[in-house]
Amino acid sequence: MQRIMLNETSYHGSGAIEAIADEMRARGLKRAFVASDPDLVRFGVTAKVTDILDREHICYELFEDIKPNPTIENVQHGVQAYNASGANCIIAIGGGSSMDTAKAIGIIASNPEFSDVRSLEGVAPTKNPCAPIIAVPTTAGTAAEVTINYVITDVERKRKFVCVDPHDIPVVAVIDPDMMTSMPVGLTAATGMDALTHAIEGYTTRAAWAMTDMFHIEAIRLISKHLRDAVAEAKSKQPGSGREGMALAQYIAGMGFSNVGLGLAHSMAHTLGAVYDTPHGVACAMALPIVMEFNASCTGERYREIARAMGVADVDGMPLDECRAQAIAAVKKLGQDVGIPAELEALSESDLDFLAESAHADACAPGNPREASVEELKDLFRKLM
């Protein structure tokens, strides 16, 4: 038996945020807790939504105590603020950090027995759906608006932990490319490569099946087609089809991987983010081709289809080993073209034991098509040095 979980409703395209007020009214949601990071508030991105709430006379409270890698403390402060606000829903505006913080707040608000936050790691036995979330992404990469996953940083233990909970999925996702126009070049590139990592790992994970394959292959195709243009549009500060294509591509990738899991590239990225505060998309982008090389022998014909989706010509007549090499090369080339570094300067040999052990214990590791030992993970991390 296979299970697919998606939002109850999603809106796509320029101007989609106009649907938020109607959705709140239709669902009997009277007061919103708007969770958005301080930079988005400062630069007026959050106001694109709150201006609509003001115009429609919908009450809300703004919460902006959100860090790029949200921590246990962030979440606990958010739960206190949510409970004090009198809100009965959350509008999450931002990238993965805002979404992940909002999900954890919403889950604990409805399941206060998990207020320590750490007990949510893995598949937590929550009993109640989280407070209703309307998710408005401002980056094209994490797909947190359509997933049942979120990631929290445990600063004390220098680790990130993944939470997987069907109760946390936003009821409404609003994917409006106009909300993404403020993304700087580096973030556009990093979140786009995060989306590619979702799509490729989701396509090759052990749980992959026909329906999620459909999502993932189309996401790979769209990202390969649109990411370079999206980065160019960010550089020129001009609108274009690249951003709109990436907004759709990352959502489609999320429709798939949320239901079948990921692999070692994400396990490594979570660990790098916790230890070095490496931006998640950058860490994924650096780890992806290394992990693809490690997994190549366990993927059957799948790299042939990845190569095809990324625009490699004449794959049908190509030997399988060459298809695999071409797929990996296409991923490396896309990363290079959008400015992803090939090495992580902060990485130290003295940290390898901790990094490898943490990645080995990460919730994404079991989905990888090839099992990796701690020693093999140390070798994978070394390739980033």
Steps between C-alpha positions, in 0.01 A plus 500: 500500500624850412390831653502846346441806718462848348348833605123520509526798265781672313510817290756567229598803294544873520255660742415174677536666842166675437333166583618504863217711640232290329660179627505632855133596484397170344678311777372716784848628586459831682847601616837416346844454651730620220839327527764662281872565528622851587669567165174437315324736738771764461493491120124512469446147370285394796293816451377369165290259704430709809378786279233263369405404855475869591290576196267209577478593872651171615677514836853366533810506715846509343770267633850548357728324751616252235862410425639351175539161670213505753589378846315334784499834681349676196218249493430526872486881480265464206267267687479748788426786260241297308314397816501860623378641168154346496554393138335191356725459196854568380604674179860396434683737264856425398735218413556173678590667829167682532309192388684262734456735796131539423448124474668435835302781665175370352567142607589592859206740528271204428714238678653676803648177635778549240601843630861387556525492113764224501228236544367592155804347330428223252141389467346639819170353623308828500125459532363830369544690174706814543344844504387570140789635294476708183848479349637771271853417375739779407771266371487238226664202659392356832140407405424508872153630411402153370706262714440313823859567612679770694849539640604658830852578625609376842770757580605331822571168325624654172255308286191542291213259539231415249136476601255309280135548590188481280336735749728790403420544131363849421132493407555765232810573290525826307778487242518851362818579301449869580591413860836368378626805311707624795717184511865598453719315252667267750172397659336446162784265403517316832128442539476390137771240554322390818194436284711299255637295790144432617402384154804277436510348848124449495527328161775264618388435858406147601132591534465659154204381294310586183305805621793668675725414205267707284537800731875470537590460133288802405660701781850408377403605147355833612794584728750420227302724266432794732763532776767674294240751376371556855853582618549737205171672587617540859822661377318742270213556746263447208194274501486203267393144439793352694361586842151387408635170367702443816200581723310216336796262478587513868136443597475195273820359653345546844188311394726203442776491760271583791335164440804279435793660681850608402857373536857561605544838333242636742648309793835663425344843446313490831826423679697771320230752583504410868880507538604781265169681444543426128191614306291192438471539123874554461576191709254291296644624172856412601405157635265394218750402226723327757209293627381431145842352421478286816148378410549450126536122504174457696267702279428279200387710202400801707804714419417456131166673567668768714744569216212520253306740723808720531530529123776249425467396135480145359464322833312204353803375311744575779658230721363511852832596658525795263142605580588501866811708439307742281226545762757579769686735265177685418433554871854627556475733200171649618649564844806665347289713265297645788804562722495217753847444654660157449668493842415594857792692647381463859510120483768353724644148525455521878123532455457201271413244768222718640372597154488142378336363813238776491424443131479125560237558771303754294139416416564532125778239491281185495338612174828504310517227233841386625574453868802694622720424798643771722839448333348536154329821610833634622636440150202682347556801727872499409403558138363840604836610637 
